[in-house]
Amino acid sequence: MSEKVEVICPQCGGVIDEKTLICKSCGKKYSREEYEELKNEILLKKWLLGDDFKLVDEDRDVLDQWLKGDEEALFGFMEKKGATQEEVEEIREKVEEAKKSVPGNVDVDQLIEENLKLKTLLDVEFSKREELEKEIETLRKEIETLKEELTKPLPEDIRELKKKEIELREELIRLESEKRRKLLELESQNMANLSDKELEELKEAIKDGNVKALTEKITELTKELEMKNKELEELKNEIKIKEDEMKKLQEMLKYKEDELIRREEDLLYREKKIEAQIKQLQMIKQEIGNMDEIILKRRLEDLQEEIKRKEEELRAKENYLRMKEQEINAKLKGLAEQEVELAAEEVKIEIKERKVRTGTRRLDDLLYGGFPMGSNILIYGPPYSNKEVLVYSFVAEGLRKGVPAIWILTDITVDSLREEMIYVLPTYEQYEKMGLVYYVDAYSKSIGDTSEMEGVIYLDYQNDVDGIAKAVDSIVAKIKEKSKYYRLAFRSLSTIMAYLDSQALLRFLQPFTTKRKRDNAVSLYLVEKGLHGENEIQMVGYTMDGMIEFKIEAHKIFLTVHGITEVQSRNWIEVTASKSGITLGSFTLGHIR
């Protein structure tokens, strides 16, 4: 009866010091009355759970006599168990207080049997809980081992299986933890941690001697224990399902691991085999090393001799090709010069008839022989109508006859123009070398091209009309020393029109076209349709002698002649165009608008 009892703090679960009455965990101080009350509750619980007394038949008889009203039997029983006189007196006083409300008949054996049954069930569950804790700890260690394996380089399929295994093991731990929590709840509800309300009811029942209420409470706790046992069984079933799934996964993982081991063994075997072959090759290399070095030196000398011979052959071929190129250029130059000499009579006829050929035979027929000398003609049409090819053919026709050509470029470089002219006149570069082609380039520098070619006059801006006029005048002065007339092509007048207003444009064109007419030159001016208004076109036409207009309709190209000279037809005439020239259709069957 004088056994030392640890009194638990209901606030934090810590132990209350018996002398200072202060909780060792949270520091809360209790009064002596509160401490004794908590101590009595713990003694009562221990008695209810069967931990304090081990009753025998003689003890049950004594308790049964006391419950029937024999108080002296109880006090004798206490003295027999070693209680002091003061403790006996204290119990006597409490018995007197509860005496009035004690029922007459109480089944002490049933009460004790229920208590022992409950204690046995709890002992079993505590044992199971310890086993579960050990299993959970084992699973945690296995998961840590698997996570360490995941850090190693593994094939993708084995890595996925490892991840799945970790997930299942973590799920098992969660279920085991849930089971443990249920056990702890069971322990809490049925052993020590009764709610305040239930504890008060239990204390009142004992204080008042209400054994029936105490028995009902024990029955209720037993039912709750059965419910908890049912929940634990469900958890066990769920854990078993997870364990079966884990077992299947482990079998699959073991198969993959075995396969990986076989692969590693195969790779190891191959590696050893390769190492042996390398050693063998090194030995062979050492044996024939000196011989190989001699062979390689001879081979190198042979290759060097062959390279020298190939270089000499290549130089000979280059010299031969260079000579052939010079011969071809000479022949082309001779052909060009011969062509110019043969065409001298045609130039005299043109000057006599005051008509120059256009380079397009059917257009010459339409114009009754060609463009009149001293004409300024507008070539007007939309993009992709091949109106530029008409201008190229016109310039090429003059060069074949030795008539100089002046190009004014505002929207194309000299190199690009040369590439397009070669389609119309393959020997175009020979005529450049003969000094029959002159360029005024107002485009290249405006796009940042700083390279320059000999014989080209470069202007800084596309709209430098004063520079254009001065450059053309200087070129014309040179041409007049050798030729009686020249041909001029302006590509494109649309660029100038875009930069200048109507008055400034008129101030440029009137003197420029007048000078060309005075020089008996034939000048063509390209203008893009769609970029300018009708008034602008009419104003430019005021300075011209006529216009050849192009249009595209139903994917076909047509042209018509305005002014210039007498023509066979001013109807729209279908045109077939390519990079090398244009061909006109019938004048009478052509499309008429």
VMD Tcl script that draws the C-alpha trace (Angstrom):
set ca {
  {0.00 0.00 0.00}
  {2.98 2.34 0.50}
  {4.20 1.73 -3.12}
  {5.59 4.89 -4.72}
  {3.25 6.24 -7.45}
  {4.26 8.68 -10.22}
  {1.52 11.31 -10.53}
  {1.04 12.46 -14.17}
  {0.32 16.10 -15.09}
  {-3.02 16.12 -17.03}
  {-1.89 19.23 -18.94}
  {1.34 17.97 -20.57}
  {1.75 14.32 -19.46}
  {4.85 15.06 -17.37}
  {5.60 13.77 -13.86}
  {4.65 15.93 -10.82}
  {7.32 16.14 -8.11}
  {5.94 14.77 -4.81}
  {7.76 17.33 -2.64}
  {7.58 20.58 -4.66}
  {4.21 19.69 -6.30}
  {5.58 21.16 -9.61}
  {5.34 19.44 -13.01}
  {8.83 18.60 -14.27}
  {7.83 19.22 -17.91}
  {5.54 22.28 -18.09}
  {6.37 23.78 -14.65}
  {2.73 24.01 -13.46}
  {2.36 24.04 -9.62}
  {-0.37 22.03 -7.92}
  {-1.86 22.23 -4.40}
  {-1.54 19.31 -2.02}
  {-5.28 18.55 -2.40}
  {-5.00 18.47 -6.23}
  {-1.92 16.25 -6.03}
  {-3.69 13.77 -3.68}
  {-6.75 13.73 -5.90}
  {-4.66 12.95 -9.02}
  {-2.79 10.29 -7.07}
  {-6.04 8.60 -5.94}
  {-7.29 8.61 -9.57}
  {-4.13 6.82 -10.72}
  {-4.45 4.26 -7.92}
  {-8.05 3.71 -8.90}
  {-7.19 3.21 -12.56}
  {-4.44 0.78 -11.66}
  {-6.90 -1.15 -9.56}
  {-9.46 -1.19 -12.36}
  {-6.82 -2.48 -14.79}
  {-5.72 -5.15 -12.33}
  {-2.21 -3.83 -11.83}
  {-2.38 -3.16 -8.03}
  {-4.03 -6.17 -6.43}
  {-4.10 -9.81 -7.30}
  {-7.37 -11.00 -5.83}
  {-7.83 -14.51 -4.61}
  {-11.04 -16.21 -3.55}
  {-10.56 -15.13 0.10}
  {-10.15 -11.47 -1.01}
  {-13.30 -11.66 -3.17}
  {-15.24 -13.02 -0.16}
  {-14.02 -10.11 2.00}
  {-15.02 -7.52 -0.65}
  {-18.38 -9.27 -1.09}
  {-19.00 -9.12 2.68}
  {-18.04 -5.41 2.71}
  {-20.42 -4.60 -0.16}
  {-23.19 -6.46 1.77}
  {-22.63 -4.17 4.77}
  {-19.88 -5.80 6.84}
  {-17.55 -2.81 7.26}
  {-15.23 -4.53 9.75}
  {-14.42 -7.20 7.17}
  {-13.05 -4.47 4.85}
  {-10.94 -2.80 7.56}
  {-9.53 -6.18 8.65}
  {-8.72 -6.90 5.02}
  {-6.82 -3.60 4.73}
  {-4.80 -4.24 7.92}
  {-4.00 -7.70 6.60}
  {-2.63 -6.15 3.40}
  {-0.35 -3.83 5.42}
  {-2.34 -0.57 5.59}
  {-1.52 1.82 8.46}
  {-4.02 2.87 11.11}
  {-4.30 6.36 9.58}
  {-5.14 4.92 6.14}
  {-7.75 2.64 7.65}
  {-9.38 5.57 9.45}
  {-9.37 7.64 6.24}
  {-11.16 4.84 4.35}
  {-13.59 4.41 7.23}
  {-14.61 8.07 6.95}
  {-15.14 7.81 3.18}
  {-17.21 4.66 3.62}
  {-19.46 6.43 6.12}
  {-20.00 9.28 3.63}
  {-20.97 6.90 0.78}
  {-22.86 4.44 2.98}
  {-26.34 5.78 2.32}
  {-26.22 5.35 -1.49}
  {-24.56 1.92 -1.74}
  {-26.91 -0.73 -3.34}
  {-27.58 -3.90 -1.52}
  {-26.55 -6.53 -4.08}
  {-23.41 -6.21 -6.26}
  {-21.89 -8.94 -8.45}
  {-18.24 -8.48 -7.49}
  {-17.08 -11.56 -9.42}
  {-18.57 -10.28 -12.66}
  {-16.98 -6.84 -12.11}
  {-13.57 -8.39 -11.49}
  {-13.90 -10.80 -14.44}
  {-14.75 -7.92 -16.81}
  {-11.75 -6.01 -15.49}
  {-9.40 -8.99 -16.00}
  {-10.79 -9.63 -19.50}
  {-10.18 -6.02 -20.47}
  {-6.65 -6.14 -19.10}
  {-5.88 -9.33 -21.03}
  {-7.07 -7.80 -24.30}
  {-4.93 -4.75 -23.72}
  {-1.87 -6.86 -22.94}
  {-2.31 -8.65 -26.26}
  {-2.67 -5.39 -28.16}
  {0.42 -3.93 -26.43}
  {2.41 -6.94 -27.55}
  {1.14 -6.50 -31.13}
  {2.00 -2.82 -30.99}
  {5.63 -3.60 -30.07}
  {5.85 -6.01 -33.03}
  {4.39 -3.37 -35.37}
  {6.91 -0.80 -34.20}
  {9.74 -3.19 -34.96}
  {8.31 -3.92 -38.44}
  {7.91 -0.19 -39.17}
  {11.50 0.48 -38.16}
  {12.67 -2.32 -40.45}
  {10.66 -0.85 -43.36}
  {12.16 2.59 -42.78}
  {15.67 1.16 -43.00}
  {14.77 -0.66 -46.24}
  {13.42 2.60 -47.76}
  {16.62 4.44 -46.88}
  {18.61 1.66 -48.56}
  {16.41 1.91 -51.70}
  {16.82 5.68 -51.85}
  {20.59 5.26 -51.69}
  {20.37 2.76 -54.58}
  {18.39 5.31 -56.64}
  {21.35 7.68 -56.55}
  {23.41 5.10 -58.45}
  {23.24 4.96 -62.30}
  {20.58 2.37 -63.21}
  {18.60 1.51 -66.37}
  {15.35 3.43 -66.72}
  {13.04 0.40 -66.18}
  {14.83 -0.68 -62.98}
  {14.86 2.92 -61.73}
  {11.07 3.11 -62.20}
  {10.57 -0.18 -60.32}
  {12.75 1.09 -57.47}
  {10.67 4.25 -57.24}
  {7.47 2.17 -57.18}
  {8.88 -0.02 -54.42}
  {9.73 3.04 -52.32}
  {6.21 4.41 -52.79}
  {4.66 1.10 -51.66}
  {6.95 0.84 -48.66}
  {6.09 4.37 -47.61}
  {2.41 3.47 -47.95}
  {2.99 0.44 -45.71}
  {4.66 2.64 -43.12}
  {1.72 5.02 -43.29}
  {-0.72 2.16 -42.69}
  {1.39 0.75 -39.88}
  {1.53 4.20 -38.31}
  {-2.25 4.45 -38.62}
  {-2.56 1.11 -36.92}
  {-0.23 2.23 -34.17}
  {-2.26 5.40 -33.74}
  {-5.42 3.34 -33.35}
  {-3.69 1.23 -30.72}
  {-2.59 4.34 -28.88}
  {-6.14 5.66 -29.01}
  {-7.34 2.38 -27.65}
  {-4.78 2.54 -24.88}
  {-5.68 6.14 -24.19}
  {-9.42 5.56 -24.08}
  {-9.40 2.26 -22.19}
  {-6.40 2.58 -19.87}
  {-5.30 5.95 -18.64}
  {-6.50 8.88 -20.70}
  {-10.23 8.99 -20.05}
  {-11.93 12.28 -20.82}
  {-12.50 14.66 -17.93}
  {-16.24 14.05 -18.08}
  {-15.87 10.25 -18.02}
  {-13.31 10.49 -15.22}
  {-15.65 12.61 -13.14}
  {-18.50 10.15 -13.76}
  {-16.25 7.28 -12.73}
  {-15.09 9.09 -9.58}
  {-18.68 9.91 -8.64}
  {-19.72 6.30 -9.22}
  {-16.95 5.02 -6.96}
  {-17.43 7.76 -4.37}
  {-21.17 7.08 -4.21}
  {-20.67 3.34 -4.30}
  {-22.56 3.08 -7.61}
  {-21.07 -0.23 -8.71}
  {-23.76 -0.70 -11.35}
  {-22.67 2.48 -13.13}
  {-19.07 1.35 -12.85}
  {-20.02 -1.98 -14.41}
  {-21.87 -0.27 -17.26}
  {-18.81 1.92 -17.90}
  {-16.58 -1.15 -18.09}
  {-19.06 -2.75 -20.55}
  {-19.06 0.40 -22.65}
  {-15.26 0.46 -22.71}
  {-15.29 -3.21 -23.73}
  {-17.56 -2.43 -26.70}
  {-15.32 0.41 -27.73}
  {-12.37 -1.95 -27.51}
  {-14.17 -4.39 -29.83}
  {-14.81 -1.55 -32.35}
  {-11.15 -0.59 -32.21}
  {-10.22 -4.24 -32.75}
  {-12.46 -4.29 -35.83}
  {-10.76 -1.16 -37.21}
  {-7.39 -2.78 -36.52}
  {-8.47 -5.88 -38.47}
  {-9.42 -3.68 -41.45}
  {-6.03 -2.00 -41.28}
  {-4.36 -5.39 -41.14}
  {-6.25 -6.51 -44.29}
  {-5.21 -3.33 -46.11}
  {-1.60 -3.85 -45.01}
  {-1.76 -7.44 -46.28}
  {-2.96 -6.24 -49.72}
  {-0.10 -3.76 -49.87}
  {2.34 -6.45 -48.77}
  {1.13 -8.73 -51.59}
  {1.57 -5.91 -54.07}
  {5.02 -5.23 -52.63}
  {5.90 -8.91 -52.99}
  {4.97 -8.91 -56.70}
  {6.94 -5.75 -57.25}
  {9.95 -7.22 -55.45}
  {9.77 -10.32 -57.67}
  {9.72 -8.13 -60.79}
  {12.53 -5.99 -59.40}
  {14.56 -9.09 -58.59}
  {14.12 -10.29 -62.18}
  {15.30 -6.90 -63.49}
  {18.23 -6.85 -61.08}
  {19.22 -10.36 -62.19}
  {19.00 -9.22 -65.80}
  {21.15 -6.19 -64.98}
  {23.70 -8.43 -63.29}
  {23.79 -10.64 -66.39}
  {24.35 -7.56 -68.55}
  {27.11 -6.35 -66.29}
  {28.76 -9.76 -66.39}
  {28.51 -9.78 -70.20}
  {29.97 -6.28 -70.41}
  {32.74 -7.26 -68.01}
  {33.51 -10.30 -70.15}
  {33.60 -8.17 -73.31}
  {35.75 -5.57 -71.61}
  {38.26 -8.20 -70.56}
  {38.22 -9.64 -74.07}
  {38.85 -6.22 -75.61}
  {41.65 -5.55 -73.13}
  {43.25 -8.84 -74.11}
  {42.95 -7.95 -77.79}
  {44.45 -4.51 -77.14}
  {47.38 -6.10 -75.33}
  {47.84 -8.51 -78.21}
  {47.76 -5.66 -80.73}
  {50.27 -3.68 -78.66}
  {52.58 -6.67 -78.62}
  {52.26 -7.08 -82.40}
  {52.82 -3.36 -82.86}
  {55.98 -3.52 -80.79}
  {57.21 -6.47 -82.82}
  {56.67 -4.80 -86.22}
  {57.10 -1.20 -85.06}
  {60.46 -0.65 -86.73}
  {59.28 -2.25 -89.98}
  {56.13 -0.07 -90.00}
  {58.17 3.07 -89.50}
  {60.30 2.29 -92.56}
  {57.21 1.49 -94.64}
  {55.49 4.70 -93.52}
  {58.52 6.79 -94.40}
  {58.64 5.26 -97.89}
  {54.89 5.78 -98.27}
  {55.24 9.40 -97.19}
  {58.01 9.99 -99.71}
  {55.87 8.41 -102.46}
  {52.93 10.62 -101.49}
  {55.07 13.73 -101.54}
  {56.35 12.86 -105.01}
  {52.79 12.20 -106.18}
  {51.63 15.55 -104.74}
  {54.41 17.37 -106.57}
  {53.49 15.63 -109.81}
  {49.78 16.48 -109.34}
  {50.64 20.11 -108.61}
  {52.70 20.34 -111.80}
  {49.84 18.79 -113.79}
  {47.38 21.21 -112.18}
  {49.56 24.20 -113.02}
  {49.85 22.98 -116.59}
  {46.07 22.63 -116.82}
  {45.58 26.10 -115.33}
  {47.96 27.58 -117.90}
  {46.13 25.71 -120.66}
  {42.72 26.91 -119.42}
  {44.01 30.45 -119.09}
  {45.25 30.35 -122.68}
  {41.93 28.93 -123.85}
  {40.06 31.62 -121.94}
  {42.20 34.28 -123.60}
  {41.54 32.69 -126.98}
  {37.77 32.62 -126.30}
  {37.80 36.23 -125.10}
  {39.78 37.23 -128.17}
  {37.31 35.41 -130.38}
  {34.38 37.03 -128.55}
  {36.03 40.40 -128.81}
  {36.72 39.72 -132.48}
  {33.11 38.68 -132.96}
  {31.88 41.76 -131.17}
  {34.19 43.99 -133.16}
  {33.23 42.18 -136.33}
  {29.56 42.53 -135.45}
  {30.06 46.26 -134.89}
  {31.88 46.65 -138.20}
  {29.17 44.76 -140.07}
  {26.43 46.84 -138.43}
  {28.03 50.16 -139.42}
  {25.91 50.24 -142.57}
  {22.74 49.64 -140.51}
  {23.62 52.59 -138.28}
  {23.98 54.80 -141.36}
  {20.56 53.62 -142.55}
  {19.03 54.35 -139.11}
  {20.48 57.87 -139.14}
  {19.27 58.39 -142.68}
  {15.73 57.07 -141.94}
  {15.65 58.78 -138.53}
  {14.38 55.48 -137.03}
  {16.31 53.13 -134.69}
  {15.55 49.44 -134.20}
  {13.99 48.48 -130.81}
  {15.64 45.04 -130.55}
  {12.18 43.44 -130.80}
  {11.34 42.66 -134.42}
  {7.55 42.64 -134.09}
  {7.69 45.94 -132.19}
  {9.69 47.42 -135.07}
  {6.93 46.27 -137.43}
  {4.26 47.82 -135.18}
  {6.17 51.14 -135.13}
  {6.89 51.08 -138.88}
  {10.65 50.66 -138.42}
  {11.40 51.53 -134.77}
  {11.70 54.49 -132.40}
  {12.21 57.92 -133.98}
  {15.65 59.42 -133.27}
  {15.66 61.96 -130.48}
  {12.67 60.29 -128.77}
  {12.08 60.22 -124.98}
  {9.79 57.27 -124.31}
  {8.09 56.18 -121.07}
  {7.96 52.39 -120.41}
  {5.06 52.09 -117.96}
  {3.72 48.89 -116.40}
  {3.13 46.83 -113.25}
  {5.71 44.56 -111.60}
  {6.35 41.14 -113.21}
  {5.19 42.37 -116.64}
  {8.77 41.99 -118.03}
  {8.79 45.58 -119.26}
  {12.48 45.69 -118.27}
  {13.28 43.03 -120.92}
  {12.07 45.46 -123.63}
  {14.62 48.03 -122.38}
  {17.40 45.38 -122.21}
  {16.67 44.32 -125.81}
  {16.73 47.97 -126.90}
  {20.21 48.54 -125.32}
  {21.55 45.20 -126.67}
  {20.41 46.10 -130.21}
  {22.43 49.31 -130.06}
  {25.56 47.65 -128.65}
  {25.57 45.07 -131.46}
  {25.78 48.01 -133.88}
  {28.48 49.80 -131.88}
  {26.07 52.41 -130.49}
  {27.12 53.48 -126.95}
  {24.67 52.94 -124.06}
  {24.22 55.00 -120.91}
  {22.63 53.37 -117.86}
  {21.14 55.52 -115.03}
  {20.54 53.18 -112.07}
  {18.44 54.13 -109.01}
  {17.02 50.75 -107.95}
  {19.59 48.12 -109.00}
  {23.36 47.61 -108.75}
  {25.71 47.34 -111.74}
  {26.45 43.65 -110.98}
  {22.76 42.74 -110.87}
  {22.07 44.59 -114.11}
  {25.01 42.86 -115.81}
  {23.63 39.43 -114.81}
  {20.24 40.27 -116.33}
  {21.77 41.72 -119.54}
  {23.77 38.52 -120.19}
  {20.48 36.64 -120.75}
  {19.69 39.06 -123.61}
  {23.25 39.62 -124.87}
  {25.75 36.87 -123.81}
  {28.74 38.97 -125.03}
  {27.64 41.96 -122.95}
  {30.88 42.04 -120.94}
  {32.91 42.28 -124.17}
  {31.03 45.42 -125.13}
  {31.80 46.80 -121.65}
  {35.50 46.17 -122.28}
  {35.20 47.90 -125.67}
  {34.07 51.02 -123.80}
  {30.55 51.10 -125.23}
  {28.71 50.88 -121.85}
  {28.58 53.72 -119.32}
  {27.00 53.69 -115.83}
  {25.67 56.36 -113.47}
  {25.03 54.43 -110.19}
  {22.89 56.34 -107.67}
  {21.84 53.17 -105.83}
  {24.85 51.24 -104.48}
  {26.08 53.82 -101.96}
  {22.53 54.43 -100.70}
  {22.42 50.78 -99.53}
  {25.89 50.90 -97.94}
  {27.86 49.22 -100.76}
  {31.28 50.93 -100.68}
  {32.93 48.86 -103.43}
  {33.65 50.69 -106.68}
  {34.31 49.58 -110.27}
  {36.31 51.35 -112.92}
  {34.27 53.34 -115.42}
  {31.24 53.77 -113.11}
  {30.17 57.18 -111.79}
  {28.84 56.74 -108.24}
  {26.40 59.16 -106.57}
  {25.69 59.28 -102.84}
  {21.91 59.62 -103.03}
  {19.17 58.16 -105.23}
  {17.46 61.54 -105.66}
  {20.62 63.47 -106.62}
  {19.13 64.74 -109.91}
  {21.79 67.43 -110.29}
  {24.51 64.79 -109.95}
  {22.71 62.60 -112.52}
  {22.46 65.48 -115.01}
  {26.12 66.44 -114.63}
  {27.30 62.81 -114.91}
  {25.29 62.22 -118.09}
  {26.59 65.48 -119.63}
  {30.20 64.41 -118.94}
  {29.61 60.95 -120.48}
  {27.87 62.44 -123.54}
  {30.87 64.72 -124.11}
  {33.09 61.61 -124.41}
  {30.62 59.72 -126.62}
  {30.29 62.55 -129.14}
  {33.98 62.29 -129.89}
  {33.45 58.80 -131.39}
  {29.73 58.26 -132.09}
  {26.97 60.20 -133.82}
  {24.28 59.19 -131.33}
  {23.73 57.01 -128.23}
  {21.01 55.15 -126.41}
  {20.01 55.88 -122.78}
  {18.10 53.73 -120.28}
  {16.79 55.18 -116.99}
  {16.03 52.52 -114.38}
  {13.98 53.65 -112.71}
  {12.32 57.05 -112.91}
  {9.86 55.92 -110.18}
  {12.61 56.32 -107.55}
  {13.12 59.99 -108.51}
  {9.34 60.57 -108.58}
  {9.05 59.14 -105.07}
  {11.58 61.62 -103.65}
  {10.72 64.83 -105.57}
  {7.54 66.87 -105.71}
  {5.90 67.61 -109.05}
  {7.58 70.97 -109.57}
  {11.09 69.72 -108.74}
  {10.58 66.68 -110.96}
  {9.45 68.89 -113.85}
  {12.46 71.18 -113.38}
  {14.72 68.10 -113.73}
  {12.99 66.35 -116.63}
  {12.38 69.28 -118.98}
  {16.06 70.22 -119.51}
  {17.21 66.58 -119.25}
  {14.86 65.30 -122.01}
  {15.49 68.38 -124.17}
  {19.24 67.67 -124.16}
  {18.66 64.03 -125.10}
  {16.46 65.10 -128.02}
  {19.08 67.60 -129.15}
  {21.72 64.82 -129.09}
  {19.50 62.62 -131.34}
  {19.59 60.05 -128.54}
  {16.77 57.59 -127.96}
  {15.98 57.38 -124.23}
  {13.72 54.92 -122.39}
  {12.45 55.69 -118.85}
  {11.04 52.87 -116.69}
  {8.10 53.78 -114.41}
  {6.28 51.35 -112.07}
  {2.49 51.26 -112.30}
  {0.69 51.52 -108.97}
  {3.23 53.76 -107.23}
  {2.06 57.08 -108.67}
  {-1.16 58.93 -109.26}
  {-2.69 59.60 -112.65}
  {-1.76 63.30 -112.45}
  {1.91 62.46 -111.87}
  {1.96 60.13 -114.88}
  {0.35 62.80 -117.07}
  {2.85 65.41 -115.87}
  {5.79 63.09 -116.69}
  {4.17 62.27 -120.03}
  {4.19 65.99 -120.81}
  {8.00 65.82 -121.05}
  {7.98 62.61 -123.14}
  {7.30 61.83 -126.81}
  {5.18 58.83 -126.04}
  {4.65 55.78 -123.88}
  {4.56 52.00 -124.17}
  {2.16 50.74 -121.50}
  {2.07 47.16 -120.16}
  {-0.72 45.40 -118.25}
  {-1.42 41.93 -116.85}
  {-4.87 40.44 -117.33}
  {-5.95 36.83 -116.72}
  {-2.27 35.90 -116.19}
  {-1.41 37.25 -119.64}
  {0.75 40.26 -120.55}
  {-0.40 42.95 -122.98}
  {1.07 46.19 -124.27}
  {-0.18 49.23 -126.18}
  {1.54 52.27 -127.71}
  {0.66 55.87 -126.84}
  {2.12 58.57 -129.11}
  {5.77 58.09 -130.22}
  {5.05 57.73 -133.95}
  {2.57 56.26 -136.41}
  {1.74 52.65 -135.54}
  {-0.16 49.82 -137.19}
  {-2.45 49.40 -134.15}
  {-3.03 51.09 -130.81}
  {-5.01 48.17 -129.46}
  {-3.81 46.00 -126.55}
  {-1.50 43.37 -128.03}
  {-0.63 40.13 -126.23}
  {3.05 39.71 -125.36}
  {5.08 36.56 -124.72}
  {8.06 37.40 -122.51}
  {11.14 35.62 -121.15}
  {14.47 36.71 -119.68}
  {16.04 36.84 -123.17}
  {13.39 38.89 -124.96}
  {9.72 39.54 -125.77}
  {7.53 38.59 -128.72}
  {4.36 40.40 -129.81}
  {1.26 38.62 -131.00}
  {-0.92 39.50 -133.96}
  {-1.82 43.19 -134.35}
  {-5.28 42.34 -135.65}
  {-6.13 39.34 -133.49}
  {-4.68 40.80 -130.32}
  {-6.83 41.48 -127.31}
  {-8.76 44.73 -127.85}
  {-9.97 46.76 -124.90}
}
mol new
graphics top color blue
foreach p $ca { graphics top sphere $p radius 0.5 }
foreach p [lrange $ca 0 end-1] q [lrange $ca 1 end] { graphics top cylinder $p $q radius 0.2 }
display resetview
